[in-house]
Structure formats: structure tokens, C-alpha cells
Amino acid sequence: MQAVGAQATTMRVGLAFLPALAALLLVPAGGHASEAGYANSVVAERFVHAPPAPIPAGIAVYGPFRVVDPAHAALVDVTDEHSPAQFAAMLRDYPGLTVLELLDCPGTYDDRANLRLGRMIRAAGLATHVPRGGSVRSGGVELFLAGAHRQVDDGAEFAVHAWADEDGMEATDYAATAPENRKYLIYYKEMGMDAPTAQAFYAMTNSVPYGGAHWFGAGEMRRWLGQEIPLSPPQPEPEAMPRLAYLQLPYLDLSAGLN
């Protein structure tokens, strides 16, 4: 099927089978997987590979979405051209939804619809959350970025690769200023990235061809979001205390593991 002008449908999907291979792809930073056919799969860091997050049956199903309870929904499958309408129907029937859990998100068959869906998630004010064991790949990453508040737990995993259009063309086959590339930069800036970060993030997503995958974990995603957790939380300034004897207890870091 031929693309129509600059409006070619692009895809960020094809990673649905890769979570089962993630453990095989855990090689040192910058290393390459040795399995035949996956030489382009790169692991950027040694992230924690957790067991897959359980997929809830839900109280209602709207395409790739599951309503877990009146406040929580989950994304558990690939999105396509129908997903924006399915999301709108879910919000209509469950207007109290506040959080979208991304549990198993392989990507999208239609990037234009996927970006529209991301804007709908942001407009609805939903938070996005990837729990331990959650896997967000390809076009699913754009949906995670859409959250009004983004939370990623240790043990979550992400994978990105270049998009491909209906003619097999990828991002690097177009000029940097072409509409096919600019639409992603515009989207990332709408989701809160400044221009340099948007450029760097988009370059990272296209650093591996469509047939490969760049895997990374919660720590790297937090860095892209500016959510680095300090290694040593700042200590409060001691207040003037009366000269009494106090039991000296070690500092208890209650923030460890919180995002």
C-alpha cells in the first residue's frame, strides 16, 4: 500500500515478543546481543528485569484498555486507529479515572492515532504509571510521556526503535526538518520537554533501526524526565536543642524506593 504524500501512516510496533527475550539481551552497557536476528538490540544499562506485571481482567474492556476500578485503567495491548475512540468511550463511561497503568504496551500500528491518543491522555489529566514488571515498548513510550504526572517503578522496562512508514522509510530517510520528524519533536515539547531534550530524546528513539530495540530501565527514563533520585537525601539543619541526653538512632531513609 502506497503512502499518501507526507501523511504516511507510521508504525512503532513489532516488539510484542521481546519481553520474553529481555533476559537474554541483558549485556553490558553499549554491548550487542549475540542472538541471530537481534544484533541491533542494545541495552543501555543493566536494569532490573522483573517478572511481568499481571494483566487484570478488569471490570470493563475498551480495545487495549482495561478498567481496573473506577479510578484506575490499564493499557495492556497494542494501539491502532480505533484506540482514540475507545479511550474516549472509556472516559465517558468512567469519568472518575485518574491513573493509567501501563502494563504490557507493545506499541502502535498507527502513529498518528497514537499521538492523538497521547494528547487525549494529557487533556484528561490522567497520571501514567509503569509498575515493577511493566513493559512499555515502541509507541507505548509516547503514551507514558503523556501522563500529567509520570511515575515509573524500579523493575519497569522500556524499549524504543525507529519508526517505519508504509513504504519502509525510517526517520533518517527524511530530512530532520521534514513533517514526518517534526511531529514527534512538537509532541515531546507539548509533553513538557524543552527543545534540546526533545531533540536528544528523539535521536535516542531512532538510534536503533525499526527491526531492533534499545532497552533501558527505570533509572534512564527518570533521567529523561528530570526525576533523578539523589543518592544522599539532604539532611535538615539541626535546631537548637536543650542540653539533654538523647538516644542516638541511625538515619532512616523513608524516601528510598519512592518515585
C-alpha positions, 0 to 999 in steps of 0.5 A: 500500500502506497503512502499518501504524500507526507501523511504516511501512516507510521508504525512503532510496533513489532516488539510484542515478543521481546519481553520474553527475550529481555533476559537474554539481551541483558549485556553490558552497557553499549554491548550487542546481543549475540542472538541471530536476528537481534544484533541491533538490540542494545541495552543501555544499562543493566536494569532490573528485569522483573517478572511481568506485571499481571494483566487484570481482567478488569471490570470493563474492556475498551480495545487495549484498555482495561478498567481496573476500578473506577479510578484506575485503567490499564493499557495492556495491548497494542494501539491502532486507529480505533484506540482514540475512540475507545479511550474516549468511550472509556472516559465517558463511561468512567469519568472518575479515572485518574491513573493509567497503568501501563502494563504490557504496551507493545506499541502502535500500528498507527502513529498518528492515532497514537499521538492523538491518543497521547494528547487525549491522555494529557487533556484528561489529566490522567497520571501514567504509571509503569509498575515493577514488571511493566513493559512499555515498548515502541509507541507505548513510550509516547503514551507514558510521556503523556501522563500529567504526572509520570511515575515509573517503578524500579523493575519497569522496562522500556524499549524504543526503535525507529519508526517505519512508514508504509513504504519502509522509510525510517526517520533518517530517510527524511530530512530532520526538518521534514513533517514526518520528524517534526511531529514527534519533536512538537509532541515531546515539547507539548509533553513538557520537554524543552527543545534540546531534550526533545531533540536528544530524546528523539535521536535516542528513539531512532538510534536503533533501526525499526527491526531492533530495540534499545532497552533501558530501565527505570533509572534512564527514563527518570533521567529523561524526565528530570526525576533523578533520585539523589543518592544522599537525601539532604539532611535538615539543619539541626535546631537548637536543642536543650542540653539533654541526653538523647538516644542516638538512632541511625538515619532512616531513609523513608524516601528510598524506593519512592518515585 
